[in-house]
Amino acid sequence: MARPSGGAKMIITTHLCVDISGMLRLYKRKGSLEGVISDPETGRTLSDAEARQYLQECLAKGWRVLPMGDCDNFDHQTGCKGHPKEGEGN
């Protein structure tokens, strides 16, 4: 990768994501998703049943992953696409 002018390094921040199918597979026990997921619009924590319904709806949309926080450069197939910024040079 080419360095920006002035010799500074380009730093890429990448946000974490979670695999939707993996969550459903690992959290099989009834009640295990209670409070794990928040409603993306209201921020309210979802009950186990609501969380399972939400994850199923996401899969029905063709999504594979969900962001684990705010990310304005997110792809629901591959996750965060990265957030470049100039950093300090070595």
Backbone hydrogen bonds, N-H to C=O, Kabsch-Sander energy under -0.5 kcal/mol:
donor,donor_aa,acceptor,acceptor_aa,energy
7,G,4,P,-1.2
8,A,5,S,-0.5
11,I,9,K,-0.6
11,I,85,K,-3.6
13,T,11,I,-0.6
13,T,83,H,-1.9
18,V,66,L,-2.5
20,I,64,R,-2.5
23,M,19,D,-2.0
24,L,20,I,-2.0
25,R,21,S,-2.1
26,L,22,G,-2.8
27,Y,23,M,-2.4
28,K,26,L,-0.6
32,S,29,R,-2.3
34,E,31,G,-1.4
35,G,46,L,-2.4
36,V,33,L,-1.8
37,I,33,L,-0.7
39,D,44,R,-3.3
43,G,39,D,-2.6
46,L,37,I,-3.0
51,A,47,S,-2.7
52,R,48,D,-2.4
53,Q,49,A,-2.2
54,Y,50,E,-2.7
55,L,51,A,-2.6
56,Q,52,R,-2.1
57,E,53,Q,-2.4
58,C,54,Y,-2.2
59,L,55,L,-2.2
60,A,56,Q,-2.2
61,K,57,E,-1.3
62,G,59,L,-1.6
63,W,58,C,-2.1
64,R,76,H,-3.3
65,V,76,H,-2.1
66,L,18,V,-2.2
68,M,16,L,-2.2
75,D,79,G,-1.8
79,G,75,D,-3.1
80,C,15,H,-0.5
81,K,73,N,-2.9
83,H,13,T,-1.8
85,K,11,I,-2.3
87,G,9,K,-3.8
